[in-house]
Amino acid sequence: MTYYTYGNFLLSTSIELGGFTITDERKDEDSSSDKGFSFQLKAGKEWWISPRWGIGLAVYYHNTNLLNQKGTVDEERIKSNNFGLVLNATLNGEK
């Protein structure tokens, strides 16, 4: 969901299911985790470059947090925090 304020500033959020994949290149093996709660928050600014297209710059924070259960005994909490900078492109569908 994205909300645009006056002046084309944007605030955005998304809620997802996320997971992790761990790769051991020496053994050529992959291992995937269970799925868990994941979300992203984003804030930025867009500028119209034509009547239908806008480009923008935004910063984001992304978090994934899950409880991975292997079998019936072992379990581990896995968390990820990610910060970044993104370039947005927006297409206005109105004619």
N, C-alpha and C positions, 0 to 999 in steps of 0.2 A: 504494500500500500504506500503510495507517495502523495504527499500534500505539498502544493506549491503556494507560496506566500506572495504578497505584492513584491514586484521586482524580480520574479522568477527564482527566488531562493527555494530550495526543496528540503523536505524532511521525509525520510523513507524508512520503512521497517519491513522485515519479512520474517516469518516463522516457518521452520522446516524440520525435517528429519535428517540427521547427519550421521556419518560414521567415519571410520578410519581404516585405511589399508596400510599395512606394514610390509615392506619388501626387503628380503634378505638377498642381495645380489650375488653373494658368494655361493649360496645354496640354490639360487634361482627359485625361491619360494615366496609366495604372497600369503598374507593372513589378514582377514577382514574382521572388524569388530561388529558387535550388535549395533542397531540404530538407536539414536537418542535425540534429545531436544537440542535444537540449534536455532539461532536467530541472528539477524543482522540489523544494525542501525546505520543510517547514512544521512549526511547533511552536505549540501553544496549549493551551487549557483549555476543557472543555465542562461545562455544568450541565444536569441533567435538569429539564425544566419540566412533564413529564407522564410517565406510564409508558412512552410510546412515542416522545416527542420530546425532543431535547436541542438547546440552542443553545450556541454557543461563539465565542471570539475567538482568532485565531491570527495570527502573523506568518509571512511567507514570503519566500523568495529563489528567483527563477526565472532561468535562464541558457539562452541559445541561442547556439550557436557553429557556423558552417558555412563551407565554402569554396564560393563561388559561381563557377561556370565559365560564361563567356559564349563560345560558339564553341569554338575550339581553342587560342586564344592567351591571351586575357585571363582572369584569375581574380582574385578578391578575397576576403579573409577578412572575414566580418561577425560581430560579437559583440554580445550584448545582456545586460545585467545589470538585474534588476528586483527591487525590494524593495517589500513592501506589507503591508497589514493587512486581514484578511478576517473576515467574520461567517460562521460555520458553522451549518448546520442538519442534524441527524442523525435519521433515522427508524429505530427499532428494529423490525425485521420480526417478532420473536417475539411470540406471543400470550400 
